[in-house]
Amino acid sequence: MTPKEIRELAPAEITTKLREIREELLQLRLRKQTGQVEKTDKLRTLRKDIARLETITREKARKAPAAA
């Protein structure tokens, strides 16, 4: 996901997406341990997506009190 796509989402959607990606990362880690993963670069991509989601969530949280 790009930061632009994430910024267009509502806070509830971001939380849902974050939960989904974390679950996917967990499943991928488990499959990696058993040797079933061919594309290990997906792990890195998911971690970066999580970081983007959390960063934008914090940006929105900081702007909300200042705007109110």
N, C-alpha and C positions, 0 to 999 in steps of 0.2 A: 504494500500500500504506500502511496505517496503521501507526504504531509498535507498536500492540498486536499486529497480525498478524505483524509482523517478530519481536517478542520471543518469540512462540510457536514460531518455527522453530528447528531445530537449527543449530549453527554451520556444518555442511557445507551445509545447505540455503541458508543465507544467502549463502555463498560462491558457490554455483551460481546463485542468483537475481541476485547482483551481476554475475556474468559475463554472464548473459543480457541484463540491462538495459543494460550497457555496449555489448554487441554491437548491440542494438536502437538505441541512441543513435547509434552510428557509422553504421549504415545510414540512419537518419533524417537525419543531417547530410549524408551524401552525396546523398540524394534532394533535400534542400533546396537544395543547390548547383545542381542541374540544374532546379530549379523544379517538382518533382513533388509537393511537400508542400502540402496545403491547410490542415491543422491544425498550425500552427507552435507552438501552446501545448503540444503533446505533448513537445517538446524540454525545456521548462521542468519539466514534470512528471517526466520521466525523470531529469533532473539532481537534483531534490529527492529522488526515490526513492533514488538512489545515495547521497546525503548521509545519508539516514535509515539505510540499511543499514550504511554505514561507521560511523556514530555508535553504533549499537546493538552492532555487532561490537566496537568499542573498549570500550563499557560492560561487555560480557560478559567481555572479556579482562582488564579491571581487577578485576572481581569474583572471577574464578577463583582467582588467587593469594591473595587475601585470605581466601577461604573455605577454602582448602586448608591 
